[in-house]
Amino acid sequence: MTNGSISKACTGCQEVQPPSEFHKAANSKDGHRWACKSCCKVSERAYKVKNAVAESKRGKIYRSKHVEDIRIRDKAYRELKQAELDGRAQI
């Protein structure tokens, strides 16, 4: 696909699709990923199934190293959601 074209071929399923069916990628010439969104979804699910134990271990390590950061983020999220609910209740 060049910048002026209106379609792109997916290297996963070989289908020609509009650019809106591809995730953005700043490092590619055309600004989109090589595979369409549905092919990326399939490959990401396969990766997670294949590497479930390693992904779980990586998440546990991250959470144990960033306990305070996660607590602050979660508190800010809860406060934002509560403010949204309070705002709706006053209407």
C-alpha positions as CSV (number, residue, x, y, z in Angstrom):
1,M,0.0,0.0,0.0
2,T,1.3,3.5,-0.8
3,N,0.1,6.6,0.9
4,G,-2.4,7.3,-1.9
5,S,-4.0,3.9,-2.2
6,I,-7.3,2.9,-0.5
7,S,-6.6,-0.7,0.3
8,K,-3.9,-3.0,1.7
9,A,-3.3,-6.8,1.5
10,C,-3.0,-8.6,4.8
11,T,0.0,-10.9,5.0
12,G,-1.9,-13.2,7.4
13,C,-5.1,-13.9,5.5
14,Q,-4.1,-12.5,2.1
15,E,-7.3,-10.5,1.9
16,V,-7.3,-6.9,0.5
17,Q,-8.9,-4.6,3.1
18,P,-9.3,-0.9,3.7
19,P,-6.6,0.7,6.0
20,S,-9.2,1.0,8.8
21,E,-9.0,-2.8,9.2
22,F,-5.3,-2.5,10.2
23,H,-3.8,-1.2,13.5
24,K,-1.6,1.8,13.3
25,A,2.2,1.3,13.4
26,A,4.5,4.4,13.4
27,N,7.5,2.4,12.3
28,S,6.0,1.1,9.0
29,K,6.1,3.0,5.7
30,D,2.4,3.1,5.3
31,G,1.6,3.7,9.0
32,H,-0.2,0.4,9.5
33,R,0.6,-3.1,10.8
34,W,1.4,-5.9,8.4
35,A,-1.6,-8.0,9.4
36,C,-5.3,-7.0,9.7
37,K,-7.0,-6.6,13.1
38,S,-8.6,-10.0,13.0
39,C,-5.3,-11.8,12.1
40,C,-3.5,-9.9,14.9
41,K,-6.3,-11.0,17.4
42,V,-5.8,-14.6,16.4
43,S,-2.0,-14.5,16.7
44,E,-2.2,-12.6,20.1
45,R,-4.6,-15.3,21.5
46,A,-2.4,-18.1,20.3
47,Y,0.7,-16.4,21.9
48,K,-1.2,-16.0,25.2
49,V,-2.2,-19.7,25.2
50,K,1.3,-20.9,24.3
51,N,3.0,-18.6,26.9
52,A,0.4,-18.5,29.6
53,V,2.8,-19.6,32.4
54,A,5.5,-17.1,31.4
55,E,2.9,-14.3,31.1
56,S,1.5,-15.1,34.5
57,K,4.9,-15.1,36.1
58,R,5.8,-11.8,34.3
59,G,2.6,-10.2,35.7
60,K,3.3,-11.3,39.2
61,I,6.8,-10.0,39.1
62,Y,5.6,-6.6,37.8
63,R,2.8,-6.3,40.4
64,S,5.2,-7.2,43.2
65,K,7.7,-4.5,42.1
66,H,5.1,-1.8,41.6
67,V,2.7,-2.3,44.5
68,E,2.5,1.4,45.4
69,D,2.2,2.6,41.8
70,I,-0.7,0.2,41.2
71,R,-2.4,1.2,44.5
72,I,-2.2,4.9,43.5
73,R,-3.5,4.2,39.9
74,D,-6.3,2.1,41.2
75,K,-7.3,4.7,43.8
76,A,-7.3,7.5,41.2
77,Y,-9.5,5.3,38.9
78,R,-12.0,4.5,41.7
79,E,-12.2,8.2,42.6
80,L,-12.8,9.2,39.0
81,K,-15.5,6.6,38.6
82,Q,-17.2,7.6,41.8
83,A,-17.2,11.3,40.7
84,E,-18.8,10.2,37.4
85,L,-21.5,8.3,39.3
86,D,-22.0,11.2,41.7
87,G,-22.4,13.6,38.8
88,R,-25.0,11.4,37.2
89,A,-26.9,11.0,40.4
90,Q,-27.3,14.8,40.8
91,I,-28.9,15.2,37.3
